Amino acid sequence: MRVEMIQRAADVLFDVPEDVHKEILMLIEAVAEDRTTHVPDIAVAFGEWCWLVYTRHGDVIEIRDVGCAR
């Protein structure tokens, strides 16, 4: 089920270049797997070119914004 949710999140990334989808997917997966870091109301994860603004509600990760600098 987790893979399906990550894929659904990736499917909405129409506004970013296709070559950065992989980096954004890696950010989503890293955030989903990290259960030890305390997340305030809003948190940000950065990759080499991309960012992910998110919040956590228990086991649910809510993606608030995603983008890239390319």
ZABAMI-279957 format. One record per residue: x, y, z of N, C-alpha, C, O, CB in turn. Coordinates in steps of 0.02 Angstrom, whole numbers. Glycine has a CB too. Example, Ala and Ser with C-alpha at 12.3 -4.5 7.8 and 13.67 -1.06 7.14 Angstrom:
residues 2
[[660 -284 390] [615 -225 390] [660 -165 390] [712 -166 423] [565 -224 452]]
[[642 -112 354] [684 -53 357] [645 2 394] [670 57 402] [704 -30 286]]
This chain:
residues 70
[[41 -60 0] [0 0 0] [43 63 0] [26 112 -34] [-47 0 61]]
[[99 63 37] [142 122 41] [169 140 -28] [171 199 -46] [199 110 89]]
[[188 90 -67] [213 103 -135] [159 135 -178] [173 181 -216] [238 38 -168]]
[[97 112 -171] [41 141 -209] [32 214 -191] [20 255 -235] [-23 102 -196]]
[[37 231 -127] [28 301 -106] [84 344 -133] [71 400 -155] [25 306 -29]]
[[146 319 -132] [202 358 -160] [192 368 -234] [205 422 -260] [269 322 -146]]
[[169 316 -269] [158 323 -341] [102 373 -355] [108 412 -402] [140 255 -372]]
[[49 372 -315] [-4 422 -324] [22 492 -314] [3 538 -350] [-63 408 -276]]
[[65 501 -264] [95 567 -254] [137 587 -314] [135 645 -335] [139 567 -190]]
[[174 541 -341] [216 555 -399] [174 571 -461] [195 611 -503] [262 497 -414]]
[[116 541 -467] [74 552 -526] [49 623 -532] [30 644 -587] [15 506 -523]]
[[49 661 -478] [25 730 -481] [80 780 -497] [69 841 -496] [-8 749 -416]]
[[140 756 -511] [197 800 -523] [203 820 -596] [256 812 -626] [260 767 -500]]
[[150 845 -624] [151 864 -695] [190 928 -708] [214 938 -764] [80 871 -720]]
[[196 971 -659] [227 1036 -670] [303 1036 -662] [335 1089 -670] [198 1085 -623]]
[[333 979 -646] [406 976 -640] [434 934 -697] [400 889 -722] [427 947 -571]]
[[495 948 -718] [524 909 -773] [529 835 -755] [539 817 -697] [594 935 -790]]
[[520 793 -805] [519 721 -793] [583 695 -762] [582 647 -723] [506 685 -859]]
[[640 726 -779] [704 701 -752] [713 713 -678] [759 684 -648] [760 733 -789]]
[[671 754 -646] [677 763 -574] [625 724 -535] [625 726 -473] [671 837 -557]]
[[581 688 -569] [532 647 -534] [566 598 -486] [543 588 -429] [489 607 -584]]
[[621 568 -508] [657 519 -467] [681 551 -402] [677 521 -349] [716 489 -506]]
[[707 612 -407] [732 646 -347] [674 661 -299] [681 653 -239] [769 711 -365]]
[[618 683 -326] [560 697 -284] [533 634 -252] [514 634 -193] [505 732 -325]]
[[532 579 -289] [511 515 -260] [558 494 -204] [535 468 -153] [509 460 -315]]
[[623 506 -212] [670 489 -159] [657 531 -96] [662 505 -41] [743 500 -183]]
[[640 595 -105] [623 637 -48] [561 612 -13] [559 608 49] [614 710 -70]]
[[509 595 -51] [447 569 -22] [460 506 17] [436 497 73] [394 557 -76]]
[[499 460 -12] [514 397 22] [555 409 85] [541 377 136] [552 351 -26]]
[[604 454 83] [645 468 142] [603 497 198] [611 478 256] [701 516 124]]
[[558 542 182] [514 572 232] [467 519 261] [455 518 321] [474 631 202]]
[[441 476 219] [394 424 242] [429 374 287] [398 349 334] [363 388 182]]
[[492 359 274] [528 309 313] [555 337 378] [567 299 425] [585 281 273]]
[[565 402 383] [593 433 443] [539 443 495] [500 491 491] [628 501 426]]
[[537 399 543] [486 405 596] [516 430 661] [481 435 711] [453 337 607]]
[[581 445 661] [614 467 723] [620 542 729] [622 569 784] [682 436 727]]
[[622 578 673] [629 650 674] [563 682 693] [511 668 663] [654 677 606]]
[[565 727 742] [505 764 761] [489 815 707] [532 855 688] [514 799 831]]
[[428 813 682] [408 859 629] [362 912 659] [309 895 687] [372 821 571]]
[[381 976 654] [336 1029 676] [276 1033 629] [266 989 588] [373 1098 679]]
[[237 1085 635] [179 1092 592] [196 1086 518] [161 1051 481] [144 1158 605]]
[[249 1118 497] [272 1116 428] [346 1100 428] [384 1128 468] [258 1185 390]]
[[367 1054 385] [438 1036 379] [458 1038 305] [415 1036 261] [451 966 410]]
[[522 1042 293] [548 1044 225] [605 994 218] [647 988 262] [573 1116 208]]
[[604 958 162] [659 913 145] [688 937 79] [651 956 33] [635 838 140]]
[[754 936 74] [788 960 14] [829 905 -17] [862 866 18] [832 1020 30]]
[[827 902 -83] [872 859 -122] [923 903 -156] [931 961 -137] [833 816 -173]]
[[956 877 -207] [1005 916 -243] [973 975 -280] [999 1030 -279] [1043 872 -293]]
[[915 962 -312] [881 1014 -351] [810 1026 -327] [779 1076 -347] [880 995 -424]]
[[783 983 -286] [711 986 -270] [699 997 -196] [743 989 -154] [677 921 -292]]
[[637 1015 -181] [616 1022 -112] [546 993 -104] [509 984 -152] [618 1097 -90]]
[[531 979 -42] [467 950 -24] [445 982 42] [480 976 92] [472 872 -17]]
[[389 1015 42] [360 1045 103] [305 997 125] [261 980 85] [333 1118 91]]
[[308 976 188] [260 925 209] [244 934 283] [276 972 319] [288 855 197]]
[[194 897 305] [177 891 375] [158 818 386] [139 783 340] [120 940 396]]
[[162 796 448] [146 727 464] [86 726 511] [82 764 559] [208 692 497]]
[[40 681 496] [-19 669 539] [-17 595 557] [-47 554 522] [-87 690 502]]
[[17 578 611] [25 508 629] [66 472 575] [123 491 563] [-44 473 638]]
[[37 422 544] [71 385 490] [60 415 421] [86 389 372] [47 314 490]]
[[23 470 417] [8 501 353] [53 562 341] [59 605 385] [-67 522 349]]
[[84 564 282] [124 621 262] [82 663 214] [60 638 163] [192 598 229]]
[[72 726 232] [35 771 188] [86 815 151] [121 855 182] [-16 815 228]]
[[89 808 85] [134 848 44] [100 915 31] [46 917 1] [153 812 -23]]
[[131 969 54] [101 1036 47] [127 1072 -16] [90 1110 -47] [116 1078 109]]
[[190 1059 -34] [219 1091 -93] [278 1048 -115] [311 1016 -74] [241 1164 -78]]
[[291 1049 -179] [348 1013 -207] [372 1053 -267] [331 1082 -304] [330 939 -226]]
[[436 1054 -278] [461 1090 -336] [534 1077 -347] [566 1039 -311] [450 1164 -328]]
[[560 1108 -399] [631 1100 -415] [659 1165 -441] [621 1209 -465] [642 1042 -466]]
[[725 1172 -437] [758 1234 -458] [787 1227 -529] [830 1267 -548] [813 1252 -409]]
[[765 1180 -566] [791 1171 -635] [745 1205 -683] [757 1203 -743] [798 1097 -652]]
